[in-house]
Amino acid sequence: MDELADAIGGLSTNAKEWKPSSHRSNAPSYHQNSPTSPRPISSVLQVSPPGRSVSTGSDQRGWQPGTEWKPASPKEFVPSWKQAQIVEPSTGEYMGEPQEENSQQIETSIPAGPVPPLPVRTMRSLGVSDELWRHERDLALEAICEMDPTDPRHKAIPPPFSNAYQLDSVNNMGGTRSSFGYPAATFKCVNQEDGNLYCLRRFDNVRSVSYKIAAAVTDRWNQRATLKSGLSPVEHPGVVRFYRCFVSNRAVFFLHQYVPGARTLRERFKNTHAPMPEPLLWSCIVQLVSAIRAIHAGNLACRVLDLNHILCTSVDGSMDRIRVQVNCLGVVDALEFEARKQIGELQLEDMRDLGRLILSLAWYSEITRNSDKDTMTQCNTFVSQNYSRELHNLALSLLTPNASVPSIHDVCRAISGRVFDEMDLSRVTADRTQAALSAEYESGRALRLLLKLGFVNERPEFGMNRRWTESGDCYALKLFRDYVFHQADGSGRPVMDLGHVITSLNKLDAADDEKIVLTSRDGKSMFVVSYAEVARCLDNAFNECCGGNVMGAMHY
């Protein structure tokens, strides 16, 4: 991809096709891939009086590469009818100066004076940016990773899951306890029932979770229409969706959404020894508060608000702004199902965990429920000295002992001003995504046409007809392929004009009524057709191929 972009990257997309001069309207129409095409337009109209040579260099009025172009004053322009000479295309003989009645027409077709440089678009400008393309490519490469087929860890994956790849440490399969207190392993796998990627967590030696408990936890988290938006809490963009919990092979499994490229907050900031920028910290707080608000509105509790269970992903391939999502929902509910704690108590503990999480992000060191008083005092002093009073007061209100803990609605009202900043950034991200989507939509249109042409052109045979591509609609498509991609100048050198290719494909996709001339390679056949007629030929030939497809009906 990069080599192709470098090879065609500087080609002009603004070049126009050659058309006969307006003073010879009865001349036949040519195009560049025909061996009978005349000389280039530069040899037909020369802006030089008879008897004077045409200078190939730039004069004082002309534009030179590397210099700034400035428009000439009106006094510097000379009427073009005094400069232009007409040359017969076939013989090259001088035909004299143009008549008065044609002077205005020639003047508009050949402007005198300096000509500004044509804007040049590169191939990279036709799609997404290089940074976003590489980011999406890395995510795609990460998504297709899988373990060796002979790896014994495949035995830990129950059906119908396959193509597994372990996401956490390999040592976890040896009995190492996870953050939930049980031996566990996390895999990326493919569900053979729908073909989608999922994150599958396996917990061993869990005796407190039965089939009934697994079904109850699944139903509780997937209840419908509990939010004003009509969605369930697990469909909120701030959480990693929890699908189901089930028991298989004497182990408990939790199926969650797979987020490619995601890292935990602990992994993201474990080597950082500097305070997190406050705008980035406020962005994380607003996203987490929004997710907690949706979960509490569904009469549920997170119970996993710590650095190891919050995922973060980059926005547009840059870590200057990150998206955070609450992960591992439903795991604690199943593992501690018998505890039967009140939901109000669990939600208040979520708010205290949010305060500890804010201090952990601000102090680049994790604050847990077991942190001693000296550590909390040092962290509190650091936050008060390096961050705004608003952020310090928020964290302090959530962690003050022997005080009423604010609810999630109280926190929403306290940070309402910061919510607008996050909403503005979200709209900027949405605009960038829309621009990238529009660029890829244009590329997708061209790809669909190229796939159709690839199925039809140069097909060796179709059933018993060995000359299927050399007759009827297919022959016109073969000539159109040469017209689009195999243009050549008078000396046979290739003309790689990306603008001509894209313009032709766009007109073909729109079935434009503009007519073009298609010429065979030997110059013996010539067709005058419109883009609409070529589009009809392409649809007919492609549908004919689909009708004889041995793989069955082709969904296009």
SVG drawing of the C-alpha trace seen along z (x, -y; Angstrom):
<svg xmlns="http://www.w3.org/2000/svg" viewBox="-38 -49 52 79">
<polyline fill="none" stroke="black" stroke-width="0.4" points="0.0,0.0 2.8,-2.4 4.8,-1.5 1.8,-2.1 1.1,-5.5 4.7,-6.5 4.7,-5.5 1.5,-7.5 1.5,-9.9 2.5,-13.0 0.3,-12.4 -2.0,-15.3 -5.7,-14.7 -6.7,-17.8 -5.5,-17.0 -8.2,-17.3 -8.8,-15.0 -7.7,-16.2 -10.5,-17.6 -10.4,-18.9 -10.0,-22.7 -13.2,-24.6 -12.3,-26.1 -12.3,-22.6 -15.6,-21.3 -15.8,-18.8 -12.6,-17.0 -12.9,-13.4 -12.7,-12.7 -9.5,-11.0 -8.3,-9.9 -4.8,-9.1 -4.7,-5.4 -5.4,-5.4 -2.4,-5.0 -4.0,-7.6 -4.2,-10.3 -2.7,-13.7 0.1,-15.5 -0.4,-17.0 -2.3,-20.3 1.0,-22.1 2.0,-21.4 -1.3,-22.5 -1.6,-26.0 1.7,-27.8 1.6,-31.1 4.3,-32.6 4.0,-34.9 5.0,-33.4 8.7,-33.5 9.7,-33.5 10.8,-30.4 8.8,-29.2 10.8,-29.6 10.6,-26.6 12.0,-28.6 10.1,-31.0 10.1,-34.7 9.9,-37.6 6.1,-37.2 6.0,-33.4 5.9,-31.4 9.0,-29.5 8.9,-26.4 9.9,-27.3 8.8,-31.0 5.6,-32.6 3.1,-33.1 1.7,-36.7 -0.9,-37.7 0.3,-40.1 -1.2,-43.5 -3.6,-44.2 -1.0,-46.2 1.2,-43.1 -1.4,-41.1 -1.2,-41.0 -4.3,-40.0 -3.9,-36.3 -5.2,-36.6 -2.0,-38.5 0.1,-35.7 -1.7,-32.5 -0.9,-30.6 -3.0,-27.7 -1.3,-24.5 -3.0,-21.8 -3.1,-18.7 -2.4,-16.3 0.3,-18.1 1.7,-20.6 1.5,-23.4 1.0,-27.0 -2.5,-28.1 -2.1,-31.8 -3.4,-34.2 -7.0,-33.7 -9.8,-35.9 -11.3,-38.8 -14.5,-36.9 -12.7,-34.1 -10.4,-36.3 -12.6,-36.4 -13.0,-32.6 -9.3,-32.0 -8.6,-34.5 -10.9,-32.7 -9.4,-29.3 -5.7,-30.4 -5.2,-32.9 -2.1,-35.0 0.3,-35.9 1.4,-33.9 -0.5,-30.7 -0.8,-29.8 0.4,-26.3 -2.3,-23.6 -3.2,-22.2 -1.9,-18.7 -3.6,-16.1 -1.8,-13.1 -3.2,-9.6 -3.1,-9.8 -5.5,-12.7 -8.2,-10.5 -8.7,-8.4 -8.1,-8.6 -4.9,-10.1 -1.8,-8.0 -1.9,-8.1 -5.5,-6.9 -4.8,-4.3 -1.8,-2.9 -3.9,-3.0 -6.7,-1.0 -4.3,1.4 -2.6,2.1 -6.1,2.8 -6.9,5.2 -3.6,7.0 -4.2,7.3 -7.7,8.7 -6.5,11.5 -3.9,12.8 -4.5,16.4 -2.6,19.2 -0.8,22.0 -3.3,24.8 -1.3,27.2 -1.3,25.0 -2.7,26.9 -4.5,23.7 -7.1,24.4 -8.5,27.0 -9.6,24.3 -12.0,22.8 -15.5,24.4 -17.5,24.8 -18.7,22.9 -15.7,20.7 -12.5,21.1 -9.4,19.2 -8.5,18.2 -5.7,15.9 -4.8,15.3 -4.9,11.6 -3.4,11.8 -0.3,13.4 0.4,16.9 1.2,17.8 -2.4,17.4 -3.1,20.8 -0.8,22.3 -3.0,21.4 -2.0,17.8 -4.8,16.0 -6.4,13.1 -7.5,9.8 -10.8,11.5 -9.2,14.1 -9.5,17.1 -7.3,18.7 -8.4,17.1 -7.4,16.6 -8.7,14.1 -9.0,15.0 -10.0,13.3 -12.0,15.8 -14.4,16.1 -18.0,17.4 -18.7,19.9 -22.4,19.1 -22.2,15.5 -18.5,15.1 -17.9,12.1 -15.0,11.5 -15.5,11.7 -13.6,11.5 -14.0,14.7 -12.9,15.0 -12.5,18.4 -12.5,18.8 -11.4,22.2 -12.1,23.6 -15.3,21.6 -17.9,23.6 -20.3,20.9 -21.6,20.2 -24.2,22.6 -26.2,22.7 -29.0,20.9 -26.8,18.1 -25.1,17.6 -28.5,17.3 -29.8,14.8 -26.7,12.6 -27.1,12.6 -30.7,11.6 -30.1,8.9 -27.4,7.1 -29.3,7.5 -32.6,6.1 -34.2,3.9 -35.4,0.3 -34.2,-0.6 -32.8,-3.9 -34.6,-6.9 -32.8,-6.3 -34.5,-2.9 -31.2,-1.1 -29.9,1.3 -27.0,0.3 -24.6,2.6 -25.3,0.8 -23.9,-2.5 -20.8,-3.7 -18.9,-4.0 -19.0,-0.3 -17.7,2.8 -20.8,4.8 -21.5,7.9 -23.3,10.6 -23.7,13.6 -22.3,15.8 -22.3,19.6 -20.8,22.7 -19.0,25.3 -16.2,27.9 -16.3,27.3 -15.4,23.6 -17.3,20.3 -17.1,18.2 -18.0,14.5 -18.5,13.3 -17.8,9.6 -17.3,7.3 -13.9,7.4 -12.3,4.0 -9.2,4.1 -6.3,2.1 -7.6,1.5 -5.3,1.4 -6.1,1.0 -5.4,-2.3 -2.8,-0.5 -0.9,0.6 -1.4,-2.8 0.1,-4.8 2.3,-2.4 5.5,-3.9 4.4,-7.5 6.1,-9.5 4.5,-12.8 1.0,-14.2 -1.7,-13.6 -2.7,-16.8 -5.8,-18.1 -7.9,-18.4 -7.2,-14.7 -8.1,-13.8 -11.4,-15.7 -12.2,-13.9 -11.7,-10.5 -13.8,-11.6 -16.7,-12.8 -16.7,-9.5 -16.6,-7.4 -19.4,-9.5 -21.6,-9.0 -21.1,-5.3 -21.7,-5.0 -24.9,-7.1 -26.3,-4.7 -25.4,-1.6 -27.0,-3.1 -30.1,-4.1 -30.6,-0.4 -30.5,0.4 -27.1,2.0 -23.6,1.4 -20.2,1.4 -18.1,3.0 -15.0,2.9 -13.9,-0.7 -10.1,-0.4 -7.1,-0.9 -7.0,2.8 -10.6,3.0 -11.0,-0.3 -10.0,0.0 -8.7,-2.9 -8.3,-3.3 -6.8,-6.1 -9.1,-8.5 -8.1,-8.8 -4.8,-7.0 -3.5,-9.6 -3.1,-9.2 -3.6,-12.9 -7.2,-12.0 -8.5,-8.6 -11.8,-6.9 -12.3,-5.0 -14.8,-2.1 -15.8,-0.1 -14.8,3.5 -15.6,6.8 -19.2,6.0 -21.1,8.9 -18.1,10.8 -18.2,9.8 -22.0,10.2 -21.6,13.8 -18.6,14.7 -20.1,13.0 -23.7,13.8 -24.3,15.4 -23.2,12.2 -26.6,10.6 -25.5,7.0 -28.0,4.2 -27.8,2.3 -27.7,-1.1 -24.7,0.0 -22.9,1.2 -23.7,-2.1 -22.2,-4.2 -19.1,-2.0 -18.9,-2.8 -18.7,-6.5 -15.9,-5.9 -14.1,-3.8 -14.5,-6.7 -12.7,-9.0 -9.9,-6.5 -9.6,-6.2 -9.4,-9.9 -6.5,-10.1 -4.8,-7.2 -4.8,-8.9 -3.7,-12.2 -0.9,-10.8 0.4,-8.2 0.3,-5.6 -2.7,-3.4 -4.9,-4.2 -6.9,-1.2 -9.2,-0.4 -6.2,0.8 -4.1,-2.4 -2.9,-3.7 -3.6,-7.2 -0.1,-8.5 -0.4,-7.6 -3.8,-9.3 -2.4,-12.4 0.5,-12.6 -1.8,-12.1 -4.2,-14.7 -1.4,-17.2 -0.1,-16.5 -3.5,-16.9 -4.1,-20.2 -0.8,-21.6 -0.9,-20.4 -4.6,-20.5 -7.5,-23.0 -9.5,-23.4 -12.6,-22.0 -10.9,-18.7 -9.5,-18.5 -12.8,-19.2 -14.5,-16.5 -12.0,-13.8 -12.1,-15.0 -15.9,-14.9 -16.0,-11.3 -13.4,-10.1 -14.1,-12.1 -14.6,-9.6 -17.7,-9.8 -19.4,-12.0 -22.4,-11.6 -21.1,-10.3 -22.6,-12.2 -24.7,-10.3 -24.0,-10.0 -26.5,-12.8 -24.7,-15.1 -21.5,-14.4 -23.2,-15.1 -24.3,-18.5 -20.9,-19.3 -19.1,-18.6 -21.8,-20.0 -19.4,-22.7 -16.9,-20.1 -19.5,-18.0 -19.8,-20.7 -16.1,-20.6 -16.3,-16.8 -19.3,-17.2 -17.4,-19.7 -14.5,-17.3 -16.9,-14.5 -18.3,-16.6 -14.9,-17.3 -14.1,-13.6 -17.5,-12.9 -16.6,-15.4 -13.3,-13.8 -14.9,-10.4 -17.5,-11.6 -14.8,-13.0 -12.9,-9.8 -16.1,-7.8 -16.9,-10.0 -13.4,-9.5 -13.7,-5.7 -17.2,-5.8 -15.7,-7.3 -13.0,-4.6 -15.6,-1.9 -17.6,-3.1 -14.5,-2.7 -13.7,0.7 -17.1,2.1 -16.7,1.1 -13.2,2.5 -14.4,5.8 -17.1,6.0 -14.6,5.2 -12.1,7.7 -14.7,10.5 -15.6,9.8 -12.4,8.6 -10.0,11.1 -12.1,14.1 -10.6,17.0 -13.9,18.6 -17.5,18.7 -19.0,22.1 -18.4,23.3 -17.9,19.8 -14.1,19.3 -14.5,15.8 -17.0,14.5 -14.8,11.5 -14.2,10.6 -17.8,10.1 -20.8,8.1 -20.9,6.2 -17.6,7.7 -15.7,6.3 -16.9,2.8 -15.8,3.3 -12.4,4.4 -12.0,1.2 -13.2,-0.8 -10.6,0.7 -7.9,-0.4 -9.5,-3.8 -9.3,-4.2 -6.0,-2.6 -4.0,-2.2 -3.8,-5.7 -0.7,-6.6 0.8,-9.6 1.8,-9.9 5.1,-8.1 3.5,-5.2 4.6,-6.3 2.1,-5.6 0.0,-8.4 -0.7,-7.7 -3.3,-10.4 -5.1,-9.5 -7.6,-12.3 -8.7,-10.7 -9.1,-7.3 -11.2,-8.7 -13.3,-10.9 -14.1,-8.0 -15.0,-5.6 -17.2,-8.3 -19.0,-8.9 -19.4,-5.2 -20.9,-4.8 -23.3,-7.6 -24.2,-6.3 -23.5,-9.7 -24.7,-10.5 -21.4,-12.0 -20.0,-10.2 -16.5,-8.9 -14.5,-7.3 -13.3,-3.7 -10.6,-2.5 -9.1,1.0 -5.4,1.5 -4.9,2.2 -6.8,-0.9 -9.3,1.0 -12.3,0.6 -13.8,-2.5 -16.9,-3.0 -18.7,-6.2 -20.6,-5.3 -21.8,-7.0 -20.9,-6.1 -24.5,-5.0 -24.2,-2.5 -20.9,-1.2 -22.6,-0.9 -25.4,1.2 -22.9,3.4 -21.1,3.9 -24.3,4.8 -25.3,7.3 -22.0,9.0 -21.6,9.2 -25.2,10.5 -24.4,13.1 -21.3,14.2 -23.4,14.4 -26.0,16.5 -23.4,19.1 -21.6,18.9 -20.9,22.4 -20.8,20.9 -24.5,20.0 -26.0,16.6 -23.6,13.8 -24.7,11.1 -23.6,7.7"/>
</svg>
